[in-house]
Amino acid sequence: MSIARLLNIKYPIFQGGMAQIALAELAAAVSNAGGLGIIAAGGFSADRLREEIRKCKTLTDKPFGVNIMLMAPNREELADVIVEEGVKVVTTGAGSPAPFMKKWKEAGIKVIPVVPSVKLAKKVEQLGVDAVIAEGTESGGHVGETTTMALVPQVVDAVSIPVIAAGGIGDGRGVAAAFALGAQGVQVGTRFLATEECPTHENFKKAVVNASDEDTLVTGRSIGGPVRSIKNKMTLKYLELESRKASRDELEELALGSLRKAVLDGDTENGSVMAGQICGLITEITTVEKVITSMFEEAKEVCKNLNVGSLV
């Protein structure tokens, strides 16, 4: 069964679970446009997550999901809220969904972890998850080390469940490429940052639109928590501290509250503007619906116009 049919969505596209950004408004807009909108629970209390879920239900009657970072100290409470509120899809990251699989499956929830490696994809398949999101290092936010081009086909070969490709997908060519690699769908984050429905400060959106292919970098590798963001005063300072082998405490002090500074306050120099390497493809702020429909229209044209015969 295709991932779109499994989840009852029109287009096989997930919106990434971007902390402090993927709120009810954005998730509902993606779901209303035919994709799978996802509320990011990162940093939420159980009550705040419940509030966002209920708000999303007032904005769409289409399926939507919730993303949980499984290293969150209140993960058990968040996992319970998802069941109690009747959410049908959960995506996970930063930990194993094993402790929650029984309750989620009994509630009829589709469980789809984000994985950065073949090893982890195989491990979560054994837990009985419904699909995996294979996310390459091109993506924004927390990243692994393997590129999408290398990771996706290896995960496809290693598991028997549907694979969703993520990382570096920003237009119809990326969608077509993901399907060529064996994926059944795509997850997109950065492209949705530059949309009218995205609840970030306008400065954040403009930073994404103005960035080029060389304007993102990865911080946090020295402490085992690599994060891709747009290059600015804060990230350059962070890299400088890392090069001097600064302590974890010193690094965390610099990064404390940096995402909020960028997302809510619009401070794109001292805040963390998490975004992927496809920034250079984004030239305008538009609607979620236009992003999704144009991506799949372009993907169809790309596939139709491929001159496969010239390869042999």
Disulfide bonds with the S-S distance in Angstrom:
none
